[in-house]
């Protein structure tokens, strides 16, 4: 659903929503306006706030907003969420959904800078640690990936095999040709990860009540971590889900390896050293992370653009990511948990 409101319409919407909070704002600015998703920044009695218009369903927002409230109440570094005059944390206006947040003064962490990256990793550990204990309220659409990795791995493998059949129909197409050249090695990597997961302690450590699990951000990095005078704040919790900390760590480690064009065991250990300053991982959790890094998530993410999104992908990019995936086993085998 796309909404291209004019400036006047956005001003009217903003004013009418804030009337439900009995707020008379000052210094109003629109800091993001992408279709339905809109962010207004303003001041209320010398306090900076942010009103956010969502594109998600109320059930989904209920889960993430209350997760954020849970973390804030425990002393976690996330923005506060403010209720409207009816005591509700999600405000409805003209069929649209809004939430009012505390504005955090500071600067975005730049994850390409060493000090910022290290601080960001420590902030992620603190976030995971304090997020435990969340019980979603009635009416929330619960998001959980806990215990579902085997199912996810198998599903991704099946899709790649299906795409192999499609690629076989036209070997002259550049992207298909490269895909066929590397897919058997990639499927072998899938099988190794699936076998390792089945033989690990994964089922044991994920057979727990949801509130015993950490919450994963799923999109942590530059733009979602702010350095303020009070420390590292985590923002934009819209996609939080119950899962092992490995989910966020795998994405960060993999993205870093992809940008550098190589896997580095020393870099992985450095990341974990900083992470464990704020959230100590068990041996079983480290084992799960190692297995999740083994699965070819990055190859899948690249190739699905061709087969699921009908986008063009340069054959050279496919070959490069396949090479990166195949080279990581030797590095991961050096990792002594």
Backbone bond lengths (Angstrom), bond angles and torsions (degrees), N, CA, C in turn:
res aa  C-N    CA-C-N  psi(-1)  N-CA   C-N-CA  omega(-1)  CA-C   N-CA-C  phi
1 X - - - 1.468 - - 1.517 109.85 -
2 X 1.327 118.17 125.11 1.452 121.68 -178.63 1.517 109.72 -112.26
3 X 1.320 114.65 137.22 1.455 120.08 178.27 1.516 107.85 -128.64
4 X 1.308 117.52 114.86 1.455 122.04 179.15 1.522 109.03 -108.67
5 X 1.320 115.53 75.61 1.458 120.53 -178.82 1.520 111.30 -72.48
6 X 1.315 116.21 145.50 1.456 120.76 172.43 1.526 108.51 -75.56
7 X 1.320 115.56 167.07 1.464 120.29 179.25 1.520 111.04 -59.29
8 X 1.340 116.40 -39.91 1.466 120.75 179.29 1.530 110.71 -65.19
9 X 1.331 116.30 -41.98 1.469 120.16 179.37 1.523 110.64 -64.49
10 X 1.317 116.76 -41.29 1.465 120.41 179.33 1.529 111.10 -64.03
11 X 1.327 115.60 -37.56 1.461 119.40 178.23 1.533 110.47 -65.30
12 X 1.331 117.06 -42.32 1.467 120.87 179.08 1.520 111.22 -64.57
13 X 1.323 115.86 -43.19 1.464 120.13 178.95 1.525 110.05 -60.44
14 X 1.313 116.35 -49.07 1.459 122.72 -179.37 1.531 111.04 -57.35
15 X 1.332 115.59 -48.17 1.473 120.11 -178.24 1.525 111.72 -62.28
16 X 1.327 116.64 -44.75 1.464 120.38 -178.10 1.522 112.63 -68.77
17 X 1.315 117.16 -34.14 1.472 119.58 177.36 1.527 109.55 -69.08
18 X 1.320 117.71 -45.47 1.463 119.71 -178.01 1.519 112.39 -69.22
19 X 1.330 117.98 -19.90 1.468 120.16 173.03 1.526 110.41 -60.67
20 X 1.340 116.31 -27.70 1.466 120.39 179.58 1.531 111.55 -76.81
21 X 1.333 116.37 -7.26 1.471 121.34 175.91 1.534 110.98 -108.74
22 X 1.337 116.34 -0.44 1.471 121.08 -175.54 1.526 111.14 55.95
23 X 1.345 114.56 42.60 1.467 120.93 -179.18 1.523 109.24 -113.50
24 X 1.320 115.48 138.17 1.454 121.63 174.30 1.531 107.04 -113.81
25 X 1.308 117.16 95.36 1.466 120.57 -170.32 1.529 114.44 -76.55
26 X 1.317 114.37 157.14 1.462 122.21 174.46 1.529 108.83 -131.59
27 X 1.323 116.67 164.06 1.467 122.53 175.83 1.532 112.19 52.16
28 X 1.326 114.78 51.48 1.470 120.84 -174.35 1.536 110.66 -81.28
29 X 1.346 115.17 136.04 1.468 119.76 174.10 1.522 109.13 -146.67
30 X 1.324 115.84 148.06 1.470 121.26 175.54 1.516 106.88 -96.02
31 X 1.329 116.97 118.29 1.461 120.05 -176.24 1.525 112.56 -103.46
32 X 1.327 116.88 -10.42 1.464 120.55 174.42 1.516 108.90 -156.84
33 X 1.325 116.42 136.06 1.460 120.99 178.29 1.521 108.63 -150.20
34 X 1.330 115.54 89.61 1.461 122.13 -177.86 1.521 108.85 -121.82
35 X 1.330 115.59 91.09 1.458 118.88 -177.67 1.513 109.75 66.01
36 X 1.328 115.93 -123.30 1.457 119.66 -178.68 1.523 111.79 -77.43
37 X 1.332 117.41 -32.56 1.457 120.68 -178.45 1.526 110.30 -71.76
38 X 1.337 115.68 120.11 1.463 121.11 -178.05 1.526 109.38 -139.00
39 X 1.331 116.29 142.00 1.463 121.73 177.58 1.522 109.24 -125.90
40 X 1.331 115.51 126.59 1.461 121.51 174.29 1.522 108.98 -111.74
41 X 1.277 117.06 133.32 1.464 121.98 173.97 1.521 108.41 -109.16
42 X 1.345 116.60 139.38 1.467 119.51 -178.97 1.520 109.80 -159.18
43 X 1.311 114.95 175.18 1.465 121.59 178.84 1.512 109.70 -117.27
44 X 1.315 115.86 138.07 1.467 122.20 175.71 1.518 108.08 -131.42
45 X 1.329 116.17 109.02 1.466 121.64 -179.19 1.527 110.72 52.86
46 X 1.320 115.75 49.62 1.466 124.23 178.04 1.527 113.97 69.08
47 X 1.330 116.70 8.79 1.457 120.05 176.59 1.533 109.47 -109.25
48 X 1.321 116.59 128.67 1.464 121.03 -179.14 1.526 110.83 -81.87
49 X 1.327 114.96 135.70 1.461 121.16 -178.05 1.524 110.17 -135.81
50 X 1.319 114.99 168.69 1.465 121.07 -179.76 1.524 109.27 -140.08
51 X 1.321 117.34 123.06 1.460 122.14 175.07 1.525 108.18 -99.86
52 X 1.318 115.79 131.01 1.463 120.56 -177.05 1.517 110.78 -120.90
53 X 1.331 115.99 130.13 1.455 121.59 173.78 1.533 108.09 -100.51
54 X 1.313 115.58 129.41 1.466 121.45 -172.98 1.522 112.45 -100.21
55 X 1.338 113.28 157.56 1.467 120.72 171.06 1.530 110.24 -105.66
56 X 1.331 117.27 -5.13 1.463 121.30 -177.97 1.526 111.60 -83.43
57 X 1.331 115.49 169.11 1.466 121.11 175.69 1.525 109.94 -75.53
58 X 1.321 115.58 161.02 1.462 119.72 179.78 1.523 111.13 -63.78
59 X 1.339 116.80 -36.28 1.470 120.52 -179.34 1.529 110.69 -63.63
60 X 1.311 116.71 -39.88 1.469 120.88 179.39 1.530 110.88 -69.84
61 X 1.334 116.11 -43.08 1.460 120.22 179.75 1.529 110.53 -64.63
62 X 1.331 116.36 -37.48 1.466 120.48 179.31 1.520 110.40 -57.88
63 X 1.330 116.92 -40.09 1.468 120.42 179.33 1.525 111.03 -65.03
64 X 1.339 117.68 -50.23 1.461 120.64 -174.15 1.528 112.70 -72.58
65 X 1.323 117.27 -39.07 1.466 120.03 -178.79 1.526 110.84 -66.10
66 X 1.312 116.53 -41.53 1.465 118.85 179.44 1.520 112.29 -73.48
67 X 1.331 117.13 -26.98 1.464 120.32 172.22 1.528 109.59 -64.18
68 X 1.332 115.87 -42.14 1.459 120.20 178.97 1.525 111.21 -65.54
69 X 1.315 116.92 -40.91 1.470 120.66 177.04 1.522 110.60 -62.24
70 X 1.327 116.79 -40.10 1.465 121.69 178.34 1.527 110.74 -59.63
71 X 1.335 116.34 -47.62 1.466 120.82 -178.93 1.524 110.58 -64.94
72 X 1.334 116.83 -41.93 1.462 120.98 179.98 1.533 111.01 -62.44
73 X 1.314 116.63 -44.22 1.468 120.83 -179.00 1.526 112.08 -62.19
74 X 1.337 116.11 -29.91 1.462 120.24 179.54 1.525 112.27 -83.76
75 X 1.327 116.28 -0.82 1.455 120.10 179.02 1.519 113.50 95.99
76 X 1.333 117.26 11.15 1.454 120.83 178.60 1.512 111.77 -71.76
77 X 1.318 115.60 152.91 1.463 120.83 -177.29 1.527 110.20 -88.13
78 X 1.324 114.36 80.74 1.461 123.80 172.78 1.527 106.63 -135.79
79 X 1.332 118.80 156.05 1.469 119.59 178.33 1.529 112.11 -63.04
80 X 1.316 115.44 145.57 1.460 120.50 174.01 1.527 109.73 -68.75
81 X 1.325 116.47 154.18 1.468 122.75 176.06 1.525 107.17 -114.92
82 X 1.337 117.32 131.23 1.454 121.03 -174.99 1.529 111.52 -104.36
83 X 1.334 117.32 138.91 1.471 120.40 176.93 1.518 110.90 -82.41
84 X 1.336 115.40 156.86 1.462 118.88 173.79 1.530 109.28 -81.73
85 X 1.326 117.34 -174.75 1.469 120.94 -174.80 1.529 112.60 -66.82
86 X 1.344 116.37 -13.45 1.463 120.72 177.04 1.526 111.81 -95.05
87 X 1.338 116.13 2.68 1.463 120.57 179.89 1.522 113.63 80.95
88 X 1.344 116.74 14.40 1.464 120.52 -178.94 1.523 110.13 -101.96
89 X 1.342 115.38 144.11 1.464 119.97 -175.50 1.525 113.05 -93.95
90 X 1.325 116.69 -9.52 1.466 121.71 173.93 1.515 107.49 -121.01
91 X 1.306 116.53 124.42 1.469 121.19 -176.57 1.529 109.40 -107.59
92 X 1.321 115.70 132.05 1.460 121.01 179.37 1.529 109.43 -105.16
93 X 1.337 114.15 136.39 1.461 119.91 177.06 1.526 108.33 -150.57
94 X 1.315 115.76 120.82 1.461 122.53 179.13 1.534 112.21 52.23
95 X 1.325 114.26 42.50 1.456 119.92 177.08 1.523 114.35 76.37
96 X 1.324 116.92 6.45 1.464 120.56 179.39 1.523 109.72 -113.70
97 X 1.339 115.81 159.03 1.462 121.83 -172.09 1.526 110.40 -117.76
98 X 1.347 115.20 136.63 1.460 121.75 -175.33 1.526 110.21 -134.70
99 X 1.328 115.05 148.79 1.465 121.58 175.21 1.524 107.66 -136.57
100 X 1.331 115.81 139.66 1.461 121.98 -178.66 1.527 109.57 -105.32
101 X 1.355 115.71 124.97 1.460 121.86 -176.53 1.525 111.86 -119.49
102 X 1.303 114.95 157.96 1.456 122.25 166.07 1.525 108.40 -67.72
103 X 1.328 116.72 140.10 1.459 121.01 174.63 1.533 108.67 -91.90
104 X 1.325 117.42 128.59 1.453 121.86 -179.38 1.523 109.80 -97.51
105 X 1.343 116.14 117.60 1.459 120.21 176.40 1.526 109.41 -78.11
106 X 1.302 116.17 136.63 1.461 121.21 179.79 1.509 109.39 159.07
107 X 1.312 116.54 -161.43 1.469 120.35 178.13 1.525 109.87 -128.83
108 X 1.313 114.93 150.28 1.455 120.36 175.99 1.525 109.73 -64.33
109 X 1.313 116.17 136.60 1.455 119.48 173.01 1.527 109.16 -70.83
110 X 1.310 115.52 138.38 1.462 121.67 175.99 1.533 107.43 -101.23
111 X 1.321 116.57 105.62 1.464 120.42 -172.95 1.531 113.00 -72.86
112 X 1.336 118.10 -1.64 1.464 120.09 173.80 1.527 111.04 -87.91
113 X 1.333 117.14 -10.14 1.462 121.64 176.73 1.520 109.51 -96.30
114 X 1.305 116.73 135.19 1.469 121.56 -173.19 1.519 112.54 -57.25
115 X 1.321 117.70 -51.44 1.465 120.10 -177.23 1.524 111.97 -63.57
116 X 1.330 116.07 -42.27 1.460 120.02 178.42 1.529 110.76 -63.77
117 X 1.323 115.81 -42.65 1.464 119.87 -179.93 1.524 110.63 -60.96
118 X 1.319 116.68 -47.43 1.467 120.63 -179.24 1.526 111.26 -62.10
119 X 1.333 116.12 -42.60 1.470 119.68 177.53 1.529 110.79 -63.13
120 X 1.331 115.55 -39.70 1.460 120.17 -179.84 1.520 111.98 -64.12
121 X 1.321 117.51 -39.67 1.461 121.38 178.95 1.527 110.47 -65.80
122 X 1.311 117.07 -40.05 1.470 120.25 177.19 1.531 110.38 -66.38
123 X 1.322 116.40 -36.81 1.460 120.31 176.75 1.515 112.09 -64.98
124 X 1.333 116.78 -36.49 1.464 120.88 177.45 1.522 110.76 -65.35
125 X 1.329 116.50 -42.18 1.459 119.90 178.27 1.520 111.91 -60.27
126 X 1.336 115.52 -42.77 1.464 119.99 178.53 1.524 110.72 -63.14
127 X 1.330 116.52 -40.19 1.465 122.26 178.52 1.526 110.91 -61.02
128 X 1.332 116.84 -48.82 1.469 120.73 179.55 1.526 111.17 -60.75
129 X 1.317 115.78 -43.59 1.462 120.32 -175.36 1.525 112.29 -62.96
130 X 1.325 115.67 -46.50 1.468 119.18 -173.97 1.525 112.54 -81.73
131 X 1.339 117.10 -12.85 1.471 119.97 -176.57 1.526 113.44 -75.87
132 X 1.323 117.58 -15.81 1.466 119.96 -177.43 1.533 110.68 -63.56
133 X 1.310 115.10 150.24 1.459 120.13 177.23 1.518 114.58 100.82
134 X 1.322 116.77 0.24 1.471 119.98 -177.08 1.528 111.47 -75.10
135 X 1.320 114.97 126.02 1.464 122.17 173.48 1.521 107.15 -114.34
136 X 1.323 116.48 115.15 1.464 121.05 -177.16 1.520 110.74 -66.92
137 X 1.331 117.48 140.43 1.463 120.42 -179.21 1.527 111.77 -75.97
138 X 1.310 114.87 166.29 1.461 120.18 175.68 1.526 109.66 -60.62
139 X 1.311 116.25 138.97 1.462 120.71 179.93 1.511 113.89 95.17
140 X 1.345 116.85 -8.21 1.457 119.94 179.17 1.524 110.35 -86.32
141 X 1.319 115.60 142.88 1.462 120.81 172.15 1.519 107.40 -87.12
142 X 1.322 115.52 104.86 1.463 120.57 -173.58 1.523 110.58 -70.33
143 X 1.322 115.20 130.06 1.457 121.55 176.13 1.523 108.81 -107.09
144 X 1.320 116.60 121.17 1.459 120.94 179.35 1.518 110.76 -147.54
145 X 1.332 115.27 132.76 1.468 121.95 173.14 1.529 109.49 -110.29
146 X 1.324 115.94 5.46 1.455 121.83 -175.35 1.528 110.63 -65.08
147 X 1.328 116.37 124.52 1.458 121.32 177.32 1.517 114.44 79.55
148 X 1.328 117.77 7.27 1.469 120.48 -173.14 1.525 113.55 -110.05
149 X 1.322 117.32 8.07 1.458 119.08 -175.81 1.530 112.38 -64.00
150 X 1.312 117.67 -41.65 1.468 119.86 -179.13 1.523 110.39 -59.15
151 X 1.316 115.53 -44.73 1.464 121.10 177.55 1.526 110.82 -62.14
152 X 1.322 116.29 -42.08 1.459 121.03 -179.46 1.530 110.87 -65.44
153 X 1.318 116.81 -46.92 1.466 120.60 179.97 1.530 110.92 -58.45
154 X 1.338 115.82 -46.55 1.466 120.52 -177.88 1.525 110.91 -63.76
155 X 1.327 116.64 -40.37 1.456 120.98 179.09 1.525 111.48 -63.34
156 X 1.320 117.19 -43.09 1.460 121.32 -179.94 1.527 110.87 -66.75
157 X 1.319 116.06 -39.09 1.468 120.15 176.96 1.536 110.70 -61.77
158 X 1.321 116.55 -45.88 1.468 120.68 -179.79 1.530 111.42 -61.22
159 X 1.315 116.47 -39.53 1.459 120.13 179.72 1.527 110.72 -65.53
160 X 1.327 116.48 -39.89 1.460 118.90 179.68 1.526 111.55 -68.35
161 X 1.325 117.63 -34.22 1.461 120.53 175.65 1.533 110.93 -67.68
162 X 1.329 115.72 -37.92 1.467 120.32 176.52 1.523 110.08 -63.78
163 X 1.336 116.25 -40.49 1.463 120.40 179.02 1.527 110.92 -67.79
164 X 1.327 116.34 -28.68 1.470 119.80 175.56 1.531 109.93 -62.15
165 X 1.310 116.10 -43.18 1.471 120.15 178.27 1.529 110.94 -61.00
166 X 1.337 115.57 -38.94 1.467 119.47 178.37 1.537 110.20 -66.21
167 X 1.325 116.12 -43.08 1.465 120.36 -179.13 1.525 111.63 -63.45
168 X 1.321 116.80 -31.90 1.466 121.07 179.94 1.532 112.52 -65.47
169 X 1.331 116.49 -17.71 1.468 119.88 -179.16 1.530 112.39 -76.67
170 X 1.350 117.19 -14.50 1.468 119.67 -178.82 1.531 109.88 -153.55
171 X 1.316 115.95 80.52 1.462 121.19 -177.89 1.530 112.76 -69.88
172 X 1.328 116.96 -13.34 1.470 119.52 -178.74 1.524 112.14 -78.77
173 X 1.305 117.00 -18.56 1.468 121.03 179.44 1.525 108.72 -72.64
174 X 1.329 116.26 127.42 1.460 121.09 -173.52 1.514 115.09 -53.18
175 X 1.325 116.47 -50.59 1.466 119.78 -177.97 1.525 111.45 -66.11
176 X 1.333 117.14 -36.47 1.466 120.81 177.69 1.524 110.76 -66.29
177 X 1.320 116.38 -41.84 1.462 121.56 -179.11 1.525 110.93 -59.51
178 X 1.330 116.43 -48.17 1.469 120.52 179.81 1.524 110.47 -65.78
179 X 1.316 116.38 -39.59 1.468 120.82 178.59 1.523 110.03 -58.20
180 X 1.318 117.12 -45.96 1.469 121.34 -178.83 1.520 111.57 -66.33
181 X 1.324 116.92 -28.90 1.460 120.37 -179.69 1.526 112.83 -71.67
182 X 1.321 116.76 -25.89 1.468 119.12 -174.43 1.528 114.81 -116.07
183 X 1.334 117.99 -11.97 1.454 119.19 -170.39 1.522 113.77 -64.64
184 X 1.326 119.20 -32.98 1.469 120.04 -179.34 1.528 111.02 -64.06
185 X 1.342 116.78 -39.91 1.468 120.20 177.12 1.528 110.57 -66.94
186 X 1.322 116.30 -36.24 1.465 120.52 179.19 1.531 110.38 -67.26
187 X 1.325 117.27 -41.80 1.465 120.85 178.41 1.521 110.01 -64.18
188 X 1.316 117.01 -36.54 1.467 120.96 176.52 1.522 110.68 -61.95
189 X 1.326 115.83 -37.60 1.465 121.00 177.41 1.538 109.68 -66.72
190 X 1.323 116.99 -40.20 1.470 121.13 175.41 1.517 110.39 -56.96
191 X 1.329 116.09 -47.73 1.469 121.26 -177.39 1.516 111.42 -62.65
192 X 1.323 116.86 -40.39 1.470 120.54 178.58 1.531 110.76 -62.33
193 X 1.335 116.18 -42.92 1.463 120.37 -179.21 1.529 110.89 -67.79
194 X 1.327 116.86 -41.89 1.471 120.79 179.74 1.520 110.62 -63.49
195 X 1.328 116.94 -44.56 1.467 120.99 178.51 1.524 110.84 -63.12
196 X 1.333 116.06 -44.22 1.467 120.10 179.65 1.525 111.21 -62.35
197 X 1.322 116.63 -39.36 1.460 120.55 179.65 1.521 111.11 -65.66
198 X 1.318 115.93 -43.35 1.466 120.74 -179.30 1.528 111.54 -65.33
199 X 1.322 117.78 -29.52 1.463 121.81 -178.20 1.525 112.80 -92.55
200 X 1.318 116.34 -1.62 1.463 121.22 -176.65 1.526 111.69 -93.11
201 X 1.325 114.71 -172.68 1.468 121.66 178.00 1.524 111.74 -90.08
202 X 1.336 116.46 14.72 1.459 120.29 -173.99 1.527 112.70 -55.60
203 X 1.324 117.17 -49.52 1.473 119.61 -178.72 1.521 111.48 -61.49
204 X 1.308 116.11 -36.57 1.463 120.65 -179.71 1.526 111.50 -64.35
205 X 1.328 116.91 -46.09 1.468 118.74 -174.40 1.524 112.97 -82.17
206 X 1.330 116.81 -9.00 1.472 118.99 178.25 1.530 112.40 -107.91
207 X 1.319 117.22 -3.05 1.471 120.20 176.08 1.525 107.71 -88.38
208 X 1.308 115.12 71.28 1.461 122.74 -177.39 1.523 108.51 -137.32
209 X 1.327 116.14 164.75 1.462 119.48 173.16 1.531 108.47 -68.26
210 X 1.325 116.16 145.63 1.460 120.10 -175.26 1.531 112.61 -55.74
211 X 1.331 116.30 -38.28 1.465 117.78 -176.33 1.534 112.74 -69.19
212 X 1.330 117.31 -11.48 1.467 120.67 175.41 1.524 111.35 -83.40
213 X 1.318 116.50 -11.80 1.458 121.75 -176.66 1.522 111.69 -87.63
214 X 1.322 114.88 155.12 1.465 120.27 168.98 1.521 109.45 -71.16
215 X 1.318 114.90 163.12 1.460 121.01 169.35 1.518 107.67 -103.54
216 X 1.314 117.27 132.09 1.460 121.92 176.28 1.521 109.36 -99.71
217 X 1.314 115.26 143.35 1.462 121.41 -178.63 1.525 110.95 -75.28
218 X 1.319 116.98 -43.09 1.463 127.72 179.36 1.530 115.18 80.10
219 X 1.324 117.79 -11.27 1.464 119.47 178.15 1.527 109.61 -143.67
220 X 1.318 116.22 39.35 1.460 120.81 -174.31 1.522 110.85 -78.38
221 X 1.318 115.53 135.70 1.456 120.66 178.67 1.511 110.25 159.44
222 X 1.327 116.40 -160.77 1.463 120.70 179.89 1.527 109.73 -56.17
223 X 1.323 115.49 131.51 1.458 121.17 -178.48 1.510 113.23 100.28
224 X 1.342 116.85 -20.10 1.464 120.62 -179.62 1.526 112.75 -119.58
225 X 1.319 115.65 8.29 1.467 120.76 177.59 1.523 107.71 -133.96
226 X 1.319 116.37 126.01 1.457 121.76 -175.15 1.523 110.45 -119.97
227 X 1.321 115.86 131.15 1.463 120.91 174.92 1.525 108.39 -89.88
228 X 1.329 116.25 113.58 1.462 121.09 178.41 1.523 109.06 -117.98
229 X 1.313 115.67 178.69 1.468 119.65 178.73 1.527 111.36 -64.13
230 X 1.342 116.60 -21.98 1.462 120.67 -177.79 1.525 113.14 -97.72
231 X 1.338 117.19 3.65 1.454 119.69 179.10 1.525 112.16 121.94
232 X 1.334 115.35 -162.13 1.466 121.48 -178.15 1.527 109.22 -89.30
233 X 1.332 115.49 119.75 1.463 121.06 177.67 1.526 109.50 -103.08
234 X 1.338 115.66 139.59 1.459 122.47 177.39 1.523 107.73 -102.14
235 X 1.341 116.29 129.22 1.464 120.16 -178.76 1.530 110.10 -124.42
236 X 1.323 115.52 175.11 1.471 122.76 178.74 1.528 111.30 55.44
237 X 1.321 115.17 67.55 1.466 121.22 -178.35 1.526 112.29 -91.11
238 X 1.322 117.82 21.89 1.467 121.32 -173.67 1.525 113.09 -57.89
239 X 1.337 117.48 -31.64 1.468 120.24 -174.87 1.512 114.81 -103.18
240 X 1.330 118.71 18.86 1.468 119.67 -176.41 1.524 111.52 -60.19
241 X 1.318 114.95 146.76 1.463 121.22 -179.17 1.516 109.63 -148.88
242 X 1.317 117.06 152.36 1.457 120.27 172.74 1.528 108.91 -71.18
243 X 1.323 117.20 128.88 1.468 120.38 173.03 1.531 109.29 -175.14
244 X 1.328 114.88 174.08 1.454 121.03 175.36 1.529 109.10 -67.20
245 X 1.343 117.50 150.42 1.471 120.12 176.83 1.527 112.44 -56.25
246 X 1.329 116.42 -24.14 1.470 121.08 -179.29 1.516 112.40 -55.11
247 X 1.313 117.89 -28.85 1.466 120.10 -177.02 1.526 110.95 -60.31
248 X 1.322 117.12 -48.69 1.460 120.32 178.89 1.523 111.35 -71.49
249 X 1.331 116.74 -39.73 1.463 120.71 -178.72 1.522 111.43 -64.84
250 X 1.315 116.84 -41.71 1.468 120.43 179.09 1.529 111.24 -58.94
251 X 1.322 116.57 -42.25 1.460 120.05 -178.92 1.522 111.00 -65.84
252 X 1.316 116.64 -40.34 1.463 120.81 -179.15 1.527 110.74 -68.33
253 X 1.341 116.79 -47.42 1.463 120.96 -179.02 1.527 110.62 -63.86
254 X 1.322 116.47 -43.04 1.461 120.36 -179.49 1.517 113.03 -65.92
255 X 1.327 116.49 -41.78 1.469 120.06 178.95 1.527 110.16 -63.27
256 X 1.311 116.21 -38.62 1.465 121.12 179.32 1.534 110.78 -65.49
257 X 1.334 116.08 -43.36 1.466 120.41 178.33 1.529 110.77 -64.15
258 X 1.334 116.21 -39.55 1.460 120.88 -179.46 1.524 110.76 -64.06
259 X 1.340 116.89 -42.90 1.463 120.32 -179.87 1.525 111.32 -66.70
260 X 1.331 116.15 -35.18 1.468 120.36 -178.48 1.523 112.33 -84.18
261 X 1.320 115.18 -16.99 1.461 119.33 -179.65 1.501 113.93 77.53
262 X 1.324 117.21 17.30 1.463 120.53 179.49 1.526 110.63 -163.88
263 X 1.337 114.38 158.04 1.465 121.74 173.75 1.516 108.49 -97.33
264 X 1.324 116.38 142.63 1.464 121.29 -175.45 1.521 108.54 -139.74
265 X 1.331 116.53 114.04 1.467 120.18 -177.60 1.526 111.58 -64.17
266 X 1.336 116.49 -33.74 1.472 119.01 178.43 1.523 110.64 -65.27
267 X 1.325 116.41 -36.83 1.459 120.03 179.30 1.527 110.79 -68.56
268 X 1.323 117.27 -39.95 1.464 120.84 177.30 1.527 109.91 -61.20
269 X 1.321 116.67 -45.19 1.475 120.30 179.91 1.522 111.18 -64.71
270 X 1.329 116.73 -37.10 1.466 120.59 178.70 1.523 110.26 -63.90
271 X 1.321 116.46 -43.66 1.465 121.20 178.92 1.525 110.22 -60.70
272 X 1.320 116.56 -45.55 1.467 120.30 -178.65 1.529 111.39 -67.56
273 X 1.323 117.24 -34.49 1.467 119.85 177.50 1.520 110.88 -61.76
274 X 1.320 116.77 -42.44 1.467 119.94 178.20 1.523 110.61 -70.18
275 X 1.319 116.53 -41.62 1.467 120.23 -179.48 1.524 110.92 -60.32
276 X 1.319 116.33 -43.05 1.469 120.15 -174.47 1.526 113.62 -76.41
277 X 1.314 116.47 -2.21 1.463 118.46 171.01 1.525 110.65 -67.68
278 X 1.338 116.30 -24.48 1.467 120.19 -177.62 1.534 113.22 -121.11
279 X 1.333 117.19 -13.69 1.472 119.28 178.86 1.524 109.63 -154.81
280 X 1.315 115.78 101.44 1.467 121.28 -177.71 1.520 110.04 -72.28
281 X 1.341 116.19 129.58 1.458 121.36 178.44 1.525 110.40 -93.28
282 X 1.323 116.15 145.40 1.456 120.15 173.83 1.531 108.79 -78.90
283 X 1.326 116.18 166.27 1.469 120.02 176.93 1.522 110.70 -61.35
284 X 1.332 116.10 -37.03 1.471 120.30 179.65 1.524 111.32 -66.40
285 X 1.339 116.40 -37.21 1.471 119.92 178.49 1.526 111.14 -69.09
286 X 1.328 116.72 -36.11 1.468 120.26 176.90 1.525 110.21 -68.16
287 X 1.319 116.04 -38.35 1.463 120.14 177.50 1.528 110.53 -61.56
288 X 1.340 116.49 -42.09 1.460 121.00 178.37 1.525 110.72 -63.35
289 X 1.325 116.91 -40.03 1.464 120.95 178.02 1.525 110.49 -62.75
290 X 1.313 117.07 -43.87 1.460 121.62 -179.70 1.532 110.76 -60.47
291 X 1.322 116.21 -41.63 1.470 121.10 179.64 1.524 110.52 -68.19
292 X 1.330 116.42 -41.04 1.468 120.02 -179.12 1.528 111.01 -66.64
293 X 1.330 116.52 -33.15 1.462 120.33 175.03 1.524 110.77 -68.92
294 X 1.328 116.07 -29.63 1.465 120.67 -179.41 1.528 111.78 -68.51
295 X 1.328 117.29 -36.81 1.458 119.81 -178.13 1.529 110.04 -65.39
296 X 1.343 118.88 141.22 1.479 121.84 -176.22 1.523 114.29 -78.65
297 X 1.321 116.47 60.20 1.470 121.48 179.73 1.523 111.86 -59.98
298 X 1.330 116.67 -38.50 1.463 120.03 -172.57 1.530 110.83 -74.49
299 X 1.319 117.72 -36.23 1.456 120.48 174.56 1.527 109.67 -63.94
300 X 1.320 116.20 -45.48 1.465 120.36 179.16 1.520 110.51 -59.12
301 X 1.333 116.99 -45.16 1.455 121.07 -178.95 1.521 112.69 -62.14
302 X 1.326 116.32 -33.11 1.464 120.76 178.49 1.521 111.43 -74.30
303 X 1.321 116.05 -47.64 1.462 120.72 -171.93 1.521 113.25 -75.72
304 X 1.330 117.68 -25.01 1.468 118.63 -179.02 1.527 111.69 -67.16
305 X 1.330 115.80 -20.07 1.459 119.09 176.57 1.525 111.29 -62.17
306 X 1.333 116.35 -31.42 1.459 120.66 179.31 1.519 111.42 -76.55
307 X 1.318 115.92 -50.97 1.457 120.88 -169.89 1.536 114.22 -88.35
308 X 1.332 117.30 -29.07 1.465 119.70 -178.12 1.515 113.28 -102.64
309 X 1.339 116.63 -26.72 1.462 120.12 -175.34 1.524 112.88 -115.30
310 X 1.340 115.24 0.22 1.466 121.24 177.24 1.526 111.82 54.82
311 X 1.335 116.06 40.39 1.458 121.50 178.16 1.530 110.02 -105.60
312 X 1.316 115.39 152.40 1.452 120.17 177.02 1.530 109.73 -80.52
313 X 1.327 117.05 134.69 1.458 122.23 175.13 1.517 108.00 -127.79
314 X 1.322 116.13 127.93 1.453 121.15 -179.70 1.527 110.57 -59.68
315 X 1.343 118.24 129.73 1.467 120.42 179.17 1.524 113.13 -54.47
316 X 1.335 115.86 -33.31 1.462 119.29 178.19 1.515 112.39 -63.46
317 X 1.326 116.43 -35.65 1.466 120.17 178.27 1.522 110.91 -67.22
318 X 1.334 116.54 -39.10 1.465 120.78 178.34 1.520 110.03 -63.12
319 X 1.341 116.15 -45.53 1.465 120.56 -179.89 1.529 111.20 -63.29
320 X 1.329 116.20 -38.55 1.463 120.99 -178.59 1.526 111.59 -66.37
321 X 1.334 117.08 -45.23 1.467 119.51 -178.77 1.521 110.92 -71.08
322 X 1.336 117.34 -32.57 1.466 120.44 176.59 1.521 110.55 -65.57
323 X 1.324 116.46 -41.13 1.472 121.35 177.61 1.523 110.44 -62.21
324 X 1.332 116.33 -43.05 1.465 121.09 179.18 1.522 110.65 -62.07
325 X 1.333 116.75 -41.29 1.467 120.76 179.54 1.531 110.86 -64.41
326 X 1.317 116.52 -44.10 1.467 120.02 -175.89 1.529 112.36 -70.27
327 X 1.325 116.64 -27.51 1.467 120.21 -178.08 1.526 113.31 -80.22
328 X 1.323 117.41 -15.33 1.468 118.46 -171.91 1.523 113.82 -74.84
329 X 1.338 117.89 -23.59 1.464 119.63 -178.34 1.519 111.67 -58.32
330 X 1.332 116.31 -43.28 1.460 120.30 -179.37 1.524 110.99 -61.56
331 X 1.341 115.94 -37.06 1.465 120.35 179.45 1.530 110.51 -72.33
332 X 1.335 116.79 -46.37 1.465 119.67 -178.90 1.529 111.70 -63.42
333 X 1.317 116.92 -29.69 1.468 120.52 178.45 1.533 111.57 -68.13
334 X 1.346 116.28 -19.23 1.476 119.92 176.43 1.526 112.06 -80.00
335 X 1.324 115.32 -14.79 1.472 119.69 -174.90 1.525 109.56 -79.45
336 X 1.296 113.98 109.20 1.464 120.95 178.65 1.523 108.89 -95.71
337 X 1.325 115.56 107.14 1.468 120.18 -176.41 1.534 110.31 -74.73
